[in-house]
Amino acid sequence: MSHHDPNETFAPSADFVSHAHVDAAK
């Protein structure tokens, strides 16, 4: 998934945490 998601505009904080968690899980 790209770091430039539409959700980033809606909730950058939550999106960042979510992506970080998924990235770490990989």
N, C-alpha and C positions, 0 to 999 in steps of 0.2 A: 504493500500500500504506500502511496506517496505521502510525504509529509504535508502536502498542500491539500488538505481535505476541506470540504464545505463546512463540516462540523467545527473546524478550527475557528471559523468566524463566529459561530454561535457560542461555543464554549471552548476556547483555547486551553484553558486550564484543565478541564475534564478530559478534553481530547488528548492533550499532551500526556497526562497521567495514563490514560487508557492505552495510547500508542506505546508509551514507555514500558508498560506492563507486558503488552503483547510482544514487543521487541525483545524484552528480557527473557520472555518465555521461549522465544525461538532458540 
